[in-house]
Structures are given as structure tokens and as C-alpha cells.
Amino acid sequence: MPQSDPEPAPDADPGTTSETGSDAESEGDATAAAKPKTEAELQEAAEARQRATVLRFLWSCAWLTVLAGVFLISGMAQSHESYSALATLGAVVVVLCLLALIAGYVACARTMITLRTKVFGRVDVFQVSTLVVVIAVICGLLVPATNTSALALLLPWALTYWMYGLDRAKSESRPS
């Protein structure tokens, strides 16, 4: 008695059936994908990736500032009984600086402003944010508790400093 084959013989490659016409479409897609892009298209794609990366970094700066602020404020809240009036004023200044930094990073990430947007005269957003970071770190360190978490504000600032420098190098390399 002949035994039946447990596995049927494989048919032709399913992607090459000409009944549905899908092999012609897949060949057209393959040639379109294999077609080399022009220099302008490649440059445009690279700039789009760069913009997306910068936006991700700006969102990261906003979240890192929020996290640093949470640690800083929780440290201040744990030791607030020993604060003098001057220390309380310093804590309020730190909170206001944190809110300003977060708002600035979010505004940059949502492309409402850029780091090079002029605030007044020759002063731009990055320079103002640098001043706010310095004030926040100094006030955060001078509060009587051991609030070294104020130094964590330097990480998001360092990322924006790097992006600010990249933007300057990019604008200087372009012919005017």
C-alpha cells in the first residue's frame, strides 16, 4: 500500500505568481527603492533626521530638567523647617528658574522658538537660559540643606550648549 507524503511539495515561490499581478508591482517597488537618490534628496533627508534628533534632545532636556527639579524640590521640602527668610526666598527663586527653563525647553521642542531666537538686542534664548541655569544652581546650592541636586541642571544645559554650537557650526559652513 503506497504511503501518502506527509508534507506537500512546495509550490513555486508565492511572491512570483503572475495570476494576481503582484510580482510586477513588487518588481516596480524594488527598482524604485534601488534607484539612487539625488544629492538634494539625500541632503534633505539628512537635515530632516538632524531636525528630528534636535527635537528629541530638546524634549530630553525638558524631562531632565523636570526630574532635576523634582529631586531638588523634594530635598528642599524635607529640610524646610530650618530655612531662614533668605533661604526661603532662594527656594522660591529656584522654583521660578525651573519653571522658566522647562517652559523654554518645551517651547524650543515644539518649534515655537529656537535657541538662537533673539530675546532683546543681541541676547538670544540660549544666553538667557544660561543665566537662568546659573541663578538656579547658585540659589539651589546656597539653600541650607545639602541640595547638590541643583548641579543636575547642568546636564540639560550642556546638551543645549552642544546643540547651540552645532547650529553655529552649520550656519558658518554654509556659504552666504
C-alpha positions in Angstrom: 0.0 0.0 0.0 1.5 3.3 -1.0 2.1 5.9 1.8 0.9 9.5 1.3 3.5 12.2 1.5 3.3 13.9 5.0 4.5 17.2 3.6 3.2 18.5 0.3 5.7 19.6 -2.3 6.4 23.3 -2.1 4.8 25.3 -4.9 6.6 28.0 -6.8 7.7 31.0 -4.8 4.5 32.7 -3.6 5.8 36.1 -4.5 6.2 35.2 -8.1 2.7 34.3 -9.0 1.6 36.1 -12.1 -2.1 35.5 -11.6 -2.5 38.4 -9.2 0.0 40.7 -10.8 1.8 41.3 -7.5 5.2 40.3 -8.9 5.1 43.2 -11.4 4.2 45.6 -8.5 7.0 44.2 -6.3 9.5 44.5 -9.1 8.5 48.1 -9.6 8.9 48.8 -5.9 12.3 47.1 -5.9 13.5 49.2 -8.8 12.2 52.4 -7.1 13.9 51.5 -3.9 17.2 50.6 -5.7 17.2 53.9 -7.7 19.9 56.1 -6.3 18.6 59.3 -4.8 19.9 62.7 -5.9 22.2 64.8 -3.8 19.5 67.2 -2.9 17.2 64.4 -1.7 20.0 62.9 0.4 20.8 66.3 1.9 17.1 66.9 2.6 16.7 63.6 4.3 19.9 64.2 6.4 18.5 67.6 7.5 15.2 66.1 8.4 16.9 63.4 10.6 19.0 66.2 12.2 15.9 68.3 13.0 14.2 65.2 14.5 17.3 64.5 16.6 17.5 68.1 17.9 13.8 67.9 18.8 14.3 64.7 20.7 17.2 66.3 22.6 15.2 69.3 23.4 12.4 67.1 24.8 15.0 65.2 26.7 16.3 68.5 28.2 12.8 69.4 29.3 12.3 66.0 31.0 15.8 66.0 32.6 15.0 69.5 34.0 11.7 68.2 35.4 13.5 65.3 37.1 16.3 67.5 38.5 13.6 69.9 39.7 11.7 67.1 41.4 14.8 65.9 43.2 15.8 69.5 44.1 12.4 70.4 45.4 11.9 67.2 47.4 15.3 67.8 49.1 14.2 71.3 49.9 10.9 70.2 51.2 12.5 67.7 53.6 14.5 70.3 55.3 12.3 73.4 55.0 11.9 73.8 58.8 15.5 75.1 59.2 15.1 77.7 56.4 15.5 81.4 57.2 13.6 84.0 55.2 16.6 84.4 52.8 16.7 80.6 52.2 13.0 80.5 51.6 13.5 83.3 49.0 16.3 81.3 47.4 14.0 78.2 47.2 11.3 80.3 45.5 13.8 81.7 43.0 15.0 78.1 42.2 11.4 77.0 41.6 10.8 80.0 39.3 14.0 79.3 37.4 13.0 75.7 37.0 9.6 76.7 35.6 11.3 79.1 33.2 13.8 76.5 32.0 11.1 73.9 31.5 9.0 76.3 29.6 11.9 77.4 27.4 12.9 73.8 26.6 9.3 72.8 25.8 8.9 75.9 23.6 12.0 75.0 21.7 11.0 71.4 21.4 7.6 72.4 20.0 9.4 74.7 17.5 7.8 77.8 18.8 11.2 79.3 19.3 14.8 78.3 18.7 17.9 78.5 20.8 19.0 81.4 18.5 15.8 83.4 18.8 16.7 86.9 19.8 15.1 88.0 23.1 16.3 91.6 23.2 19.2 93.1 21.3 21.9 90.6 20.6 20.9 88.3 23.5 19.2 85.1 22.4 17.3 82.3 24.2 20.3 80.2 24.9 22.1 83.0 26.6 19.1 83.8 28.7 18.7 80.1 29.6 22.4 80.1 30.6 21.8 83.0 33.0 18.7 81.2 34.5 20.7 78.0 35.0 23.5 79.8 36.8 21.0 81.6 39.1 19.1 78.3 39.7 22.3 76.4 40.5 23.7 79.1 42.8 20.4 79.5 44.7 20.0 75.7 44.9 23.4 75.2 46.3 23.1 78.1 48.8 19.9 76.8 50.4 20.9 75.4 53.8 20.2 71.7 53.1 22.6 69.5 51.1 20.9 70.2 47.8 23.6 69.2 45.3 20.9 68.0 43.0 20.9 71.6 41.7 24.0 70.5 39.8 21.9 68.1 37.8 20.5 71.2 35.9 23.9 71.4 34.2 23.2 68.2 32.2 20.3 69.6 30.2 22.1 72.9 29.8 25.2 71.0 28.5 23.0 69.3 25.8 21.6 72.7 24.7 25.1 74.1 24.7 26.1 71.3 22.3 23.1 71.9 20.1 23.7 75.6 20.1 27.3 75.0 19.0 26.2 72.6 16.2 23.7 75.2 14.9 26.5 77.8 14.8 28.9 75.5 13.0 26.2 74.6 10.5 25.4 78.2 9.8 29.1 79.1 9.4 29.8 76.3 7.0 27.0 77.4 4.6 28.0 80.0 2.0 26.2 83.3 2.3 
